[in-house]
Amino acid sequence: DGGITQSPKYLFRKEGQNVTLSCEQNLNHDAMYWYRQDPGQGLRLIYYSQIVNDFQKGDIAEGYSVSREKKESFPLTVTSAQKNPTAFYLCASSIAGQGNTEAFFGQGTRLTVV
Amino acid sequence: AQSVTQLDSHVSVSEGTPVLLRCNYSSSYSPSLFWYVQHPNKGLQLLLKYTSAATLVKGINGFEAEFKKSETSFHLTKPSAHMSDAAEYFCVVSDISNFGNEKLTFGTGTRLTIIP
């Protein structure tokens, strides 16, 4: 079945550590996105990528980094520079550049700083 | 710049009564609009989308929405609520940014509670 897989579902990080969240899709989509979800704030865009080896900062990119070495994969690293990383992280993908196609979402990763 | 305003953070209705979740948007161009549903600790699922075709859009699970350009609204409705409709609902606008990239902007969400 086609879809987006995020792993792990739950992740715990100690303060000062970097951690990487995985996102893989087999939908053959060019565009991939990372969102952060906090209660009462909806989804905020962290980074997005329209094509392999290229990505752009979203609205809240500080303290995060990404790579897009393969079409299927778009991992997100939460660095120690991110001051408040505890949140629910969602990865999505879509057919790029048309402005009218739906995004498909993974099941999310809940990151907790301990 | 585009934006989305969901007018109610929380809506409660009795089972079997109509549902209305309100959404207003602003966009510089001709936007595409979506409604997504999220159950607790899950990803988002598309309910329906508007892409400049018919202004009344029908989606899954009996939901529908009407695009009203003059009111810049895209409200979500359902004639009769079911217990399984309890979830968080997001209104989303999709547009092409200044760099030619597609960008999704999410509303802050409306939590729908169904009273037995």
Chai-1 contact restraints between the chains, C-beta under 6 A:
chainA,res_idxA,chainB,res_idxB,connection_type,confidence,min_distance_angstrom,max_distance_angstrom,comment,restraint_id
A,G42,B,F106,contact,1.0,0.0,6.0,A-B,restraint_1
A,G42,B,G107,contact,1.0,0.0,6.0,A-B,restraint_2
A,G42,B,T108,contact,1.0,0.0,6.0,A-B,restraint_3
A,G42,B,G109,contact,1.0,0.0,6.0,A-B,restraint_4
A,L43,B,F106,contact,1.0,0.0,6.0,A-B,restraint_5
A,Q50,B,N101,contact,1.0,0.0,6.0,A-B,restraint_6
A,G97,B,E102,contact,1.0,0.0,6.0,A-B,restraint_7
A,G99,B,S32,contact,1.0,0.0,6.0,A-B,restraint_8
A,G99,B,S94,contact,1.0,0.0,6.0,A-B,restraint_9
A,G99,B,I96,contact,1.0,0.0,6.0,A-B,restraint_10
A,G99,B,E102,contact,1.0,0.0,6.0,A-B,restraint_11
A,N100,B,S32,contact,1.0,0.0,6.0,A-B,restraint_12
A,N100,B,T51,contact,1.0,0.0,6.0,A-B,restraint_13
A,E102,B,L46,contact,1.0,0.0,6.0,A-B,restraint_14
A,E102,B,K49,contact,1.0,0.0,6.0,A-B,restraint_15
A,F105,B,G43,contact,1.0,0.0,6.0,A-B,restraint_16
A,F105,B,L44,contact,1.0,0.0,6.0,A-B,restraint_17
A,G106,B,G43,contact,1.0,0.0,6.0,A-B,restraint_18
A,Q107,B,K42,contact,1.0,0.0,6.0,A-B,restraint_19
A,Q107,B,G43,contact,1.0,0.0,6.0,A-B,restraint_20
A,G108,B,G43,contact,1.0,0.0,6.0,A-B,restraint_21
